[in-house]
Amino acid sequence: MVDLKGQYKKIQNEIDQAVLKVIREANFINGPEVGEFANGLSAYLHAHVIPCANGTDALQIAMMALDLKPGDEVIVPAFTYVATAEVIGLLQLVPVMVDVDPQSFNMTLANIEKAVTAKTKAIVPVHLFGQCVDMEPILAFAKAKGLYVIEDTAQAIGAEYTFSDGRKMKAGTMGDVGCTSFFPSKNLGCYGDGGAIYTTNEELAIRIKVIANHGQVKKYVHKYIGVNSRLDTLQAAILNIKLKHLDEYCSARATAADKYDALLKDLAGLETPKRVPNSTHVFHQYTMLVKDGKRDALKAHIEAAGIPAMIYYPIPLNEQEAYKAIGKISGSVTVTEELCKNVLSLPIHTELTDAEQELIIGTIRSFYNN
Ligand SMILES: *Cc1c(COP(=O)(O)O)cnc(C)c1O
């Protein structure tokens, strides 16, 4: 699904030097590269950036920093990666799962409105597969109701949302807090685990930094119960190099997506991914809808040709055993259920060649004898 070795080869000299430098100087924890990366990403996003150990921690730290309390309800999409809801459960909050839009696969204001109760404290829009949730109406609603907005932007780093007045903002910087992951296969991936929290609120940025570091406000002075969640210096050194290529990586993925669109869209048995008008799409995944119950057969056909294809995600959050016990479903989640049955993601990454794509496309077309 990704070609991390091919991507490394193109920047190998720079990466090797940066990694060796950290090792030679033995600056493994909080070395200068970590601050450099936080500043670099901050300049790119126009927000404060607090690096941490992974994207799941980022979500947990965000919710701890907003002082959410056991029993508080947090609205999440039923169609997402489990990490979004996991931290909600860990903090003894209640995940309230809402359905998503069949076109964008993202949560919508209409679904959120129906899920709000007197206990609701926060909304977690997940910018799924690399395209922003329609944030403007959700932000206005959250403001009116006094709800926090925590963006899960693990799949959408670099995506840009355009407001109705023409203002543009990066995914993760529109709500109170944004949370991202640098897991190797993410659009900005490191060579292990990594994550970051964004906010444009200075006070909150300080609190997040303190919570990520044992709640320590001064050496050996602990104001809050925090966590120990750091981005390794080695990972920061790698990310400093890859951050310079982020826009180029996003556009390589978008170009590959355009090619899939152009050469698959005439197939009546498929729906290629929809692009929403007010967000760029950084194509963390290229996710199609396969009609007529043929998803699993098409997947097997693609795999038989030695090509990977993946199902993100096969099971709605509300059907996961762990979340049945603690979560609530708002209304029905029929769109999510349909998506789980019909979605299929094709390989998409920065190193995908025309020849590879033509092979993938030819294999899909042969399934439809077309
Ligand atoms: C990857 C991912 C996460 C978690 O990131 P980790 O770094 O693996 O902890 C959270 N939410 C979504 C939507 C993701 O895709």
The ligand as a Gaussian input file, in Angstrom:
#p B3LYP/6-31G(d) Opt

LIG

0 1
 C       -3.342000       6.584000      12.641000
 C       -4.511000       7.182000      13.257000
 C       -4.561000       7.505000      14.631000
 C       -3.524000       7.068000      15.627000
 O       -2.220000       7.324000      15.362000
 P       -1.064000       6.462000      16.056000
 O        0.149000       7.317000      15.817000
 O       -1.002000       5.160000      15.352000
 O       -1.359000       6.332000      17.494000
 C       -5.675000       8.162000      15.109000
 N       -6.712000       8.474000      14.312000
 C       -6.717000       8.167000      13.001000
 C       -7.905000       8.564000      12.176000
 C       -5.632000       7.502000      12.425000
 O       -5.662000       7.191000      11.129000

